[in-house]
């Protein structure tokens, strides 16, 4: 036998149901705190980006020097890491390898017979407006033994106690720790200095 269902009614309390959410005051306080935190974080984030750009440009230069050395050993011939100043690249008026460098800073060119071929293009990191070459970049010409020389020189580059500077890079976007120097000792050992603070051109 089916028992009829009984309907139960919920007694009304007479009070409206309250909807939970943010009040206007709470929302404005949250937005104000978020704005303050953003103002604190943005300069620090910008410095980190610009410091990374300087480090990337430095690593690209070190990579180009190492590539030039390895290519010279592989070819058993002359391979040059190019300077930013045309006169620094050449060992004389008829120097095909140096003349091909022109002002193509950081490019790597190889000489095979009388033909010059590009091994590496200039690092794209140098095209960032804030990254500057400070002074004159050295031209390094490697031979088949893997030793680097200034074009026309018979002494390996950087034979002093601390070696010699190949290139110094600085960032106009940083107010401190804006300069890194890449050095070479005995024609083969490449090192980079910790960042220092200089006046960047």
VENRAGI-V759085 format. One record per residue. N is the residue number from 1. RES is the residue in one small letter. PHI is phi in whole degrees, -180 to 180 (* if undefined). Layout:
n=N res=RES phi=PHI
n=N res=RES phi=PHI
This chain:
n=1 res=x phi=*
n=2 res=x phi=-81
n=3 res=x phi=-93
n=4 res=x phi=-64
n=5 res=x phi=-72
n=6 res=x phi=-105
n=7 res=x phi=-87
n=8 res=x phi=-108
n=9 res=x phi=-103
n=10 res=x phi=-86
n=11 res=x phi=-66
n=12 res=x phi=-83
n=13 res=x phi=-89
n=14 res=x phi=87
n=15 res=x phi=-102
n=16 res=x phi=-70
n=17 res=x phi=-76
n=18 res=x phi=-85
n=19 res=x phi=-90
n=20 res=x phi=-84
n=21 res=x phi=173
n=22 res=x phi=-88
n=23 res=x phi=-87
n=24 res=x phi=-62
n=25 res=x phi=-65
n=26 res=x phi=-62
n=27 res=x phi=-64
n=28 res=x phi=-66
n=29 res=x phi=-66
n=30 res=x phi=-62
n=31 res=x phi=-65
n=32 res=x phi=-65
n=33 res=x phi=-65
n=34 res=x phi=-63
n=35 res=x phi=-66
n=36 res=x phi=-64
n=37 res=x phi=-63
n=38 res=x phi=-65
n=39 res=x phi=-63
n=40 res=x phi=-75
n=41 res=x phi=-79
n=42 res=x phi=-61
n=43 res=x phi=-60
n=44 res=x phi=-65
n=45 res=x phi=-66
n=46 res=x phi=-64
n=47 res=x phi=-61
n=48 res=x phi=-65
n=49 res=x phi=-63
n=50 res=x phi=-69
n=51 res=x phi=-66
n=52 res=x phi=-66
n=53 res=x phi=-65
n=54 res=x phi=-65
n=55 res=x phi=-64
n=56 res=x phi=-62
n=57 res=x phi=-64
n=58 res=x phi=-63
n=59 res=x phi=-63
n=60 res=x phi=-65
n=61 res=x phi=-68
n=62 res=x phi=-62
n=63 res=x phi=-63
n=64 res=x phi=-66
n=65 res=x phi=-63
n=66 res=x phi=-66
n=67 res=x phi=-64
n=68 res=x phi=-63
n=69 res=x phi=-65
n=70 res=x phi=-64
n=71 res=x phi=-67
n=72 res=x phi=-65
n=73 res=x phi=-66
n=74 res=x phi=-64
n=75 res=x phi=-86
n=76 res=x phi=54
n=77 res=x phi=-151
n=78 res=x phi=-89
n=79 res=x phi=-134
n=80 res=x phi=-121
n=81 res=x phi=-91
n=82 res=x phi=-85
n=83 res=x phi=-86
n=84 res=x phi=-89
n=85 res=x phi=-120
n=86 res=x phi=-57
n=87 res=x phi=-65
n=88 res=x phi=-72
n=89 res=x phi=-79
n=90 res=x phi=-103
n=91 res=x phi=-111
n=92 res=x phi=152
n=93 res=x phi=-63
n=94 res=x phi=-98
n=95 res=x phi=-81
n=96 res=x phi=-63
n=97 res=x phi=-66
n=98 res=x phi=-66
n=99 res=x phi=-66
n=100 res=x phi=-68
n=101 res=x phi=-65
n=102 res=x phi=52
n=103 res=x phi=-118
n=104 res=x phi=-81
n=105 res=x phi=-56
n=106 res=x phi=85
n=107 res=x phi=-74
n=108 res=x phi=-121
n=109 res=x phi=-122
n=110 res=x phi=-119
n=111 res=x phi=-111
n=112 res=x phi=-123
n=113 res=x phi=67
n=114 res=x phi=-115
n=115 res=x phi=-101
n=116 res=x phi=-101
n=117 res=x phi=-124
n=118 res=x phi=-86
n=119 res=x phi=-90
n=120 res=x phi=-137
n=121 res=x phi=-76
n=122 res=x phi=-59
n=123 res=x phi=-58
n=124 res=x phi=-65
n=125 res=x phi=-62
n=126 res=x phi=-76
n=127 res=x phi=-86
n=128 res=x phi=-72
n=129 res=x phi=-56
n=130 res=x phi=-78
n=131 res=x phi=-92
n=132 res=x phi=-124
n=133 res=x phi=-86
n=134 res=x phi=-92
n=135 res=x phi=85
n=136 res=x phi=-100
n=137 res=x phi=-78
n=138 res=x phi=-75
n=139 res=x phi=-92
n=140 res=x phi=-119
n=141 res=x phi=-110
n=142 res=x phi=-93
n=143 res=x phi=-111
n=144 res=x phi=-64
n=145 res=x phi=-83
n=146 res=x phi=89
n=147 res=x phi=-94
n=148 res=x phi=-103
n=149 res=x phi=-132
n=150 res=x phi=-70
n=151 res=x phi=-52
n=152 res=x phi=88
n=153 res=x phi=-89
n=154 res=x phi=-110
n=155 res=x phi=-109
n=156 res=x phi=-53
n=157 res=x phi=-66
n=158 res=x phi=76
n=159 res=x phi=-89
n=160 res=x phi=-70
n=161 res=x phi=-59
n=162 res=x phi=-110
n=163 res=x phi=77
n=164 res=x phi=-133
n=165 res=x phi=-77
n=166 res=x phi=-89
n=167 res=x phi=-153
n=168 res=x phi=-122
n=169 res=x phi=-112
n=170 res=x phi=-136
n=171 res=x phi=-120
n=172 res=x phi=-76
n=173 res=x phi=-87
n=174 res=x phi=-113
n=175 res=x phi=-91
n=176 res=x phi=-145
n=177 res=x phi=49
n=178 res=x phi=-108
n=179 res=x phi=-140
n=180 res=x phi=-131
n=181 res=x phi=-112
n=182 res=x phi=-107
n=183 res=x phi=-117
n=184 res=x phi=-133
n=185 res=x phi=-122
n=186 res=x phi=51
n=187 res=x phi=74
n=188 res=x phi=-151
n=189 res=x phi=-89
n=190 res=x phi=-107
n=191 res=x phi=-135
n=192 res=x phi=-124
n=193 res=x phi=-83
n=194 res=x phi=-66
n=195 res=x phi=-59
n=196 res=x phi=-129
n=197 res=x phi=-106
n=198 res=x phi=-138
n=199 res=x phi=-87
n=200 res=x phi=-89
n=201 res=x phi=-65
